[in-house]
Amino acid sequence: MGRIIAVANQKGGVGKTTTTVNLSASLVATKRKVLVIDLDPQGNATMGSGVNKHELELSVYDLLVEGNSVDEVKVATDPAGYDVIPANGDLTAAEVALMELEHKERRLKMALDAVKDQYDYILIDCPPSLNMLTVNAFVAADGIIIPMQCEYYALEGLSALMSTIERIKQINPELEIDGLLRTMYDPRASLTTDVSSQLINHFGDKVYGTVIPRNIRLAEAPSYGMPVLCYDKTSRGAVAYLALAGEVNRKNKSVEH
């Protein structure tokens, strides 16, 4: 039975898409079968996986609103090696359309129930706001990975996210936080180390031991339509996401090979 993980933070620019794409590729490198769902209308996870969002026949909009199946909508990626359910600007209309549909907050869960056994992991790249798309992700998910920068406003945004998660638990009581991931990490900055220690004090072993450094290769890879592991596997960014994949696998013994 695969584990469905939403990668979420209501704050933008914290590395959600970077984490979704690179963790997925790293999990594939550990011989896991992975599906990525791009739930952001910007389609960055789609483009960063080497799929052109401007040339899609079907997208996540069709999955959520039109009732197409995962098998009809998914696209295989190369060289990343995972399947992706792509997104583009059409997804903006999905938020409005979902409001008219029955089971509006369960549409993604219903679609994924049919394929959950086919994958070790299903990772959902959430939009940077709390809307019906994010609600769908949280209702479908078993766990949430929260990427965050160690900066002054990070903890403030985190408390808003926590209260959202508590509300969603009324619909999906199984939902839990898999881990907090420190991204764009610069150990030379005193604020980084201060916020980092606050996180560990507050969340304990929910904070991943792996930190994702600021890394030029990691920043360049999306413009080539590939995860950093395929772009430069020796880079610090690639090594960090491989380490994170190891941590994720150890925490999820049920999908251990």
DRENDO-1510 file (C-alpha; in Angstrom, 1 decimal, always signed):
<recs>
REC; n; res; u; v; w
REC; 1; MET; +0.0; +0.0; +0.0 .
REC; 2; GLY; +1.6; +3.3; -1.1 .
REC; 3; ARG; +1.9; +6.3; +1.2 .
REC; 4; ILE; +0.4; +9.5; +0.0 .
REC; 5; ILE; +2.4; +12.6; +1.1 .
REC; 6; ALA; +1.3; +16.2; +0.6 .
REC; 7; VAL; +4.2; +18.7; +0.3 .
REC; 8; ALA; +2.7; +21.8; +1.8 .
REC; 9; ASN; +3.3; +25.2; +3.3 .
REC; 10; GLN; +0.9; +28.2; +3.0 .
REC; 11; LYS; +4.0; +30.4; +2.5 .
REC; 12; GLY; +5.3; +30.6; -1.0 .
REC; 13; GLY; +9.0; +30.3; -2.0 .
REC; 14; VAL; +10.0; +27.8; +0.6 .
REC; 15; GLY; +11.0; +25.0; -1.7 .
REC; 16; LYS; +7.8; +22.9; -2.0 .
REC; 17; THR; +8.1; +22.2; -5.7 .
REC; 18; THR; +11.9; +21.7; -5.5 .
REC; 19; THR; +11.3; +19.2; -2.7 .
REC; 20; THR; +8.4; +17.3; -4.5 .
REC; 21; VAL; +10.5; +16.9; -7.7 .
REC; 22; ASN; +13.8; +16.1; -6.1 .
REC; 23; LEU; +12.6; +13.9; -3.3 .
REC; 24; SER; +10.5; +11.9; -5.9 .
REC; 25; ALA; +13.5; +11.4; -8.2 .
REC; 26; SER; +15.6; +10.4; -5.2 .
REC; 27; LEU; +13.0; +7.8; -4.1 .
REC; 28; VAL; +13.0; +6.4; -7.6 .
REC; 29; ALA; +16.8; +6.1; -7.2 .
REC; 30; THR; +16.1; +3.9; -4.2 .
REC; 31; LYS; +14.0; +1.6; -6.4 .
REC; 32; ARG; +10.6; +3.0; -5.2 .
REC; 33; LYS; +7.7; +3.5; -7.6 .
REC; 34; VAL; +6.5; +7.1; -7.4 .
REC; 35; LEU; +3.6; +9.2; -8.7 .
REC; 36; VAL; +3.8; +13.0; -8.5 .
REC; 37; ILE; +0.7; +15.1; -8.6 .
REC; 38; ASP; +1.1; +18.8; -9.5 .
REC; 39; LEU; -1.7; +20.7; -7.8 .
REC; 40; ASP; -0.3; +24.1; -8.4 .
REC; 41; PRO; -1.8; +26.1; -11.4 .
REC; 42; GLN; +1.7; +27.4; -12.1 .
REC; 43; GLY; +2.7; +23.9; -13.3 .
REC; 44; ASN; +6.3; +24.2; -12.0 .
REC; 45; ALA; +6.5; +20.6; -10.9 .
REC; 46; THR; +5.2; +19.6; -14.3 .
REC; 47; MET; +7.9; +21.7; -16.2 .
REC; 48; GLY; +10.6; +20.7; -13.7 .
REC; 49; SER; +9.9; +17.1; -14.5 .
REC; 50; GLY; +10.4; +17.7; -18.2 .
REC; 51; VAL; +6.8; +17.8; -19.2 .
REC; 52; ASN; +5.6; +20.8; -21.3 .
REC; 53; LYS; +2.6; +22.2; -19.5 .
REC; 54; HIS; +1.5; +24.0; -22.7 .
REC; 55; GLU; +1.1; +20.8; -24.7 .
REC; 56; LEU; -1.0; +18.7; -22.3 .
REC; 57; GLU; -3.9; +16.6; -23.6 .
REC; 58; LEU; -5.2; +16.0; -20.2 .
REC; 59; SER; -4.2; +17.5; -16.8 .
REC; 60; VAL; -5.1; +17.3; -13.1 .
REC; 61; TYR; -8.1; +19.4; -14.0 .
REC; 62; ASP; -9.5; +16.5; -15.9 .
REC; 63; LEU; -8.8; +14.2; -13.0 .
REC; 64; LEU; -10.6; +16.4; -10.4 .
REC; 65; VAL; -13.4; +17.9; -12.4 .
REC; 66; GLU; -14.1; +15.7; -15.4 .
REC; 67; GLY; -13.7; +12.4; -13.7 .
REC; 68; ASN; -10.8; +11.0; -15.8 .
REC; 69; SER; -8.8; +8.3; -14.2 .
REC; 70; VAL; -5.1; +8.6; -13.0 .
REC; 71; ASP; -4.1; +6.1; -15.7 .
REC; 72; GLU; -5.7; +8.4; -18.4 .
REC; 73; VAL; -4.0; +11.5; -17.1 .
REC; 74; LYS; -0.6; +10.5; -15.9 .
REC; 75; VAL; +2.6; +11.0; -18.0 .
REC; 76; ALA; +5.9; +9.1; -17.6 .
REC; 77; THR; +8.9; +11.3; -17.1 .
REC; 78; ASP; +12.4; +10.8; -18.4 .
REC; 79; PRO; +15.0; +10.8; -17.1 .
REC; 80; ALA; +13.4; +11.4; -13.6 .
REC; 81; GLY; +11.7; +8.0; -13.8 .
REC; 82; TYR; +8.4; +8.8; -11.9 .
REC; 83; ASP; +4.9; +9.3; -13.3 .
REC; 84; VAL; +3.4; +12.8; -13.1 .
REC; 85; ILE; -0.2; +14.1; -13.2 .
REC; 86; PRO; +0.6; +17.4; -14.8 .
REC; 87; ALA; -1.0; +20.8; -14.2 .
REC; 88; ASN; -1.3; +24.1; -16.1 .
REC; 89; GLY; -3.3; +27.3; -15.8 .
REC; 90; ASP; -6.6; +25.3; -16.4 .
REC; 91; LEU; -6.3; +24.3; -12.7 .
REC; 92; THR; -7.3; +27.9; -11.7 .
REC; 93; ALA; -10.7; +27.1; -13.0 .
REC; 94; ALA; -10.9; +23.8; -11.1 .
REC; 95; GLU; -11.2; +25.7; -7.8 .
REC; 96; VAL; -14.5; +27.3; -9.0 .
REC; 97; ALA; -15.7; +24.1; -10.7 .
REC; 98; LEU; -15.1; +22.0; -7.6 .
REC; 99; MET; -17.4; +24.1; -5.6 .
REC; 100; GLU; -20.3; +22.9; -7.8 .
REC; 101; LEU; -19.5; +19.2; -7.5 .
REC; 102; GLU; -20.5; +16.7; -4.8 .
REC; 103; HIS; -17.7; +15.3; -2.6 .
REC; 104; LYS; -15.8; +18.4; -3.6 .
REC; 105; GLU; -13.1; +17.9; -0.9 .
REC; 106; ARG; -12.7; +14.2; -1.7 .
REC; 107; ARG; -12.3; +14.2; -5.4 .
REC; 108; LEU; -8.5; +13.6; -5.3 .
REC; 109; LYS; -8.8; +10.9; -2.7 .
REC; 110; MET; -11.4; +9.1; -4.7 .
REC; 111; ALA; -9.2; +9.2; -7.8 .
REC; 112; LEU; -6.1; +8.0; -5.9 .
REC; 113; ASP; -7.9; +5.1; -4.1 .
REC; 114; ALA; -7.9; +3.3; -7.4 .
REC; 115; VAL; -4.1; +3.4; -7.9 .
REC; 116; LYS; -2.7; +3.6; -4.3 .
REC; 117; ASP; -1.5; +0.0; -4.5 .
REC; 118; GLN; +0.5; +0.6; -7.7 .
REC; 119; TYR; +2.9; +3.0; -6.1 .
REC; 120; ASP; +5.3; +3.1; -3.1 .
REC; 121; TYR; +4.8; +6.8; -2.8 .
REC; 122; ILE; +2.4; +9.4; -4.2 .
REC; 123; LEU; +3.7; +13.0; -3.6 .
REC; 124; ILE; +1.4; +16.0; -4.0 .
REC; 125; ASP; +2.9; +19.4; -4.8 .
REC; 126; CYS; +0.4; +21.8; -3.1 .
REC; 127; PRO; -0.3; +25.4; -4.1 .
REC; 128; PRO; +1.0; +28.1; -1.7 .
REC; 129; SER; -2.5; +29.0; -0.3 .
REC; 130; LEU; -5.2; +27.2; +1.5 .
REC; 131; ASN; -7.9; +26.6; -1.1 .
REC; 132; MET; -10.0; +23.7; -2.3 .
REC; 133; LEU; -7.0; +22.1; -4.0 .
REC; 134; THR; -5.0; +22.0; -0.8 .
REC; 135; VAL; -8.0; +20.7; +1.0 .
REC; 136; ASN; -8.2; +17.9; -1.5 .
REC; 137; ALA; -4.5; +17.1; -1.0 .
REC; 138; PHE; -4.9; +17.0; +2.8 .
REC; 139; VAL; -8.0; +14.8; +2.6 .
REC; 140; ALA; -6.2; +12.3; +0.3 .
REC; 141; ALA; -2.9; +12.3; +2.2 .
REC; 142; ASP; -1.6; +10.0; +4.9 .
REC; 143; GLY; +1.1; +12.5; +5.8 .
REC; 144; ILE; +2.5; +16.0; +5.2 .
REC; 145; ILE; +6.0; +17.1; +4.6 .
REC; 146; ILE; +6.4; +20.8; +5.4 .
REC; 147; PRO; +9.4; +22.5; +3.7 .
REC; 148; MET; +10.4; +25.7; +5.4 .
REC; 149; GLN; +13.2; +28.3; +5.5 .
REC; 150; CYS; +14.7; +29.0; +8.9 .
REC; 151; GLU; +13.8; +32.7; +8.9 .
REC; 152; TYR; +11.8; +35.0; +11.1 .
REC; 153; TYR; +8.3; +34.6; +9.6 .
REC; 154; ALA; +8.6; +30.9; +9.1 .
REC; 155; LEU; +7.2; +30.0; +12.5 .
REC; 156; GLU; +4.3; +32.3; +12.1 .
REC; 157; GLY; +3.2; +30.7; +8.9 .
REC; 158; LEU; +3.7; +27.3; +10.5 .
REC; 159; SER; +1.1; +27.9; +13.2 .
REC; 160; ALA; -1.5; +28.8; +10.6 .
REC; 161; LEU; -0.7; +25.6; +8.7 .
REC; 162; MET; -1.0; +23.6; +12.0 .
REC; 163; SER; -4.5; +24.9; +12.7 .
REC; 164; THR; -5.5; +24.1; +9.1 .
REC; 165; ILE; -4.3; +20.5; +9.6 .
REC; 166; GLU; -6.3; +20.2; +12.8 .
REC; 167; ARG; -9.4; +21.3; +10.9 .
REC; 168; ILE; -8.8; +18.8; +8.1 .
REC; 169; LYS; -8.4; +16.0; +10.7 .
REC; 170; GLN; -12.2; +16.2; +11.2 .
REC; 171; ILE; -12.5; +14.8; +7.7 .
REC; 172; ASN; -9.3; +12.8; +7.6 .
REC; 173; PRO; -8.4; +11.7; +11.1 .
REC; 174; GLU; -5.4; +9.6; +9.9 .
REC; 175; LEU; -3.6; +12.7; +8.6 .
REC; 176; GLU; -0.2; +13.3; +10.4 .
REC; 177; ILE; +2.9; +15.4; +9.9 .
REC; 178; ASP; +5.6; +13.2; +8.5 .
REC; 179; GLY; +8.3; +15.8; +8.9 .
REC; 180; LEU; +9.5; +19.4; +8.8 .
REC; 181; LEU; +12.2; +20.0; +6.2 .
REC; 182; ARG; +14.7; +22.8; +6.6 .
REC; 183; THR; +15.4; +24.3; +3.1 .
REC; 184; MET; +17.8; +26.9; +1.7 .
REC; 185; TYR; +19.8; +26.2; +4.8 .
REC; 186; ASP; +22.8; +28.4; +5.5 .
REC; 187; PRO; +24.5; +27.4; +8.8 .
REC; 188; ARG; +26.6; +30.6; +8.8 .
REC; 189; ALA; +23.5; +32.7; +9.5 .
REC; 190; SER; +22.7; +33.0; +13.2 .
REC; 191; LEU; +19.0; +33.4; +12.5 .
REC; 192; THR; +19.0; +30.1; +10.6 .
REC; 193; THR; +20.5; +28.3; +13.6 .
REC; 194; ASP; +18.2; +30.1; +16.1 .
REC; 195; VAL; +15.0; +29.1; +14.2 .
REC; 196; SER; +16.4; +25.7; +13.6 .
REC; 197; SER; +16.9; +25.0; +17.3 .
REC; 198; GLN; +13.4; +26.4; +18.0 .
REC; 199; LEU; +11.9; +24.0; +15.5 .
REC; 200; ILE; +13.8; +21.0; +17.1 .
REC; 201; ASN; +12.7; +22.1; +20.6 .
REC; 202; HIS; +9.1; +22.3; +19.5 .
REC; 203; PHE; +8.8; +19.4; +17.1 .
REC; 204; GLY; +11.5; +17.1; +18.2 .
REC; 205; ASP; +12.1; +14.1; +15.9 .
REC; 206; LYS; +9.4; +15.5; +13.4 .
REC; 207; VAL; +12.2; +17.7; +12.1 .
REC; 208; TYR; +14.2; +15.8; +9.5 .
REC; 209; GLY; +17.9; +15.4; +10.2 .
REC; 210; THR; +18.6; +16.2; +6.6 .
REC; 211; VAL; +18.8; +19.9; +5.7 .
REC; 212; ILE; +18.7; +21.2; +2.1 .
REC; 213; PRO; +21.4; +23.7; +1.5 .
REC; 214; ARG; +21.3; +26.7; -0.8 .
REC; 215; ASN; +22.8; +25.2; -4.0 .
REC; 216; ILE; +23.2; +26.7; -7.4 .
REC; 217; ARG; +22.8; +23.3; -9.2 .
REC; 218; LEU; +19.5; +22.8; -7.4 .
REC; 219; ALA; +18.3; +26.2; -8.6 .
REC; 220; GLU; +19.5; +25.6; -12.2 .
REC; 221; ALA; +18.0; +22.1; -12.7 .
REC; 222; PRO; +14.3; +23.1; -13.3 .
REC; 223; SER; +15.3; +25.3; -16.3 .
REC; 224; TYR; +16.6; +22.0; -17.9 .
REC; 225; GLY; +13.4; +20.2; -17.0 .
REC; 226; MET; +15.0; +17.7; -14.7 .
REC; 227; PRO; +15.6; +17.0; -11.0 .
REC; 228; VAL; +19.0; +17.9; -9.7 .
REC; 229; LEU; +19.9; +14.2; -9.4 .
REC; 230; CYS; +19.7; +13.9; -13.2 .
REC; 231; TYR; +21.3; +17.3; -13.8 .
REC; 232; ASP; +24.3; +17.0; -11.4 .
REC; 233; LYS; +24.2; +13.9; -9.1 .
REC; 234; THR; +27.4; +15.0; -7.3 .
REC; 235; SER; +26.0; +18.4; -6.3 .
REC; 236; ARG; +25.3; +19.2; -2.6 .
REC; 237; GLY; +21.6; +19.5; -3.5 .
REC; 238; ALA; +21.4; +16.1; -5.0 .
REC; 239; VAL; +23.3; +14.5; -2.1 .
REC; 240; ALA; +20.9; +16.2; +0.4 .
REC; 241; TYR; +17.7; +14.9; -1.4 .
REC; 242; LEU; +19.1; +11.4; -1.6 .
REC; 243; ALA; +19.7; +11.6; +2.2 .
REC; 244; LEU; +16.2; +12.8; +2.7 .
REC; 245; ALA; +14.9; +9.9; +0.6 .
REC; 246; GLY; +16.7; +7.6; +3.0 .
REC; 247; GLU; +15.1; +9.2; +6.0 .
REC; 248; VAL; +11.6; +9.0; +4.4 .
REC; 249; ASN; +12.1; +5.3; +3.6 .
REC; 250; ARG; +13.2; +4.6; +7.1 .
REC; 251; LYS; +10.2; +6.3; +8.6 .
REC; 252; ASN; +7.9; +4.4; +6.2 .
REC; 253; LYS; +8.8; +0.8; +6.9 .
REC; 254; SER; +5.5; -0.3; +5.3 .
REC; 255; VAL; +7.0; +0.5; +1.9 .
REC; 256; GLU; +10.4; -0.9; +2.7 .
REC; 257; HIS; +11.8; -3.1; -0.1 .
</recs>
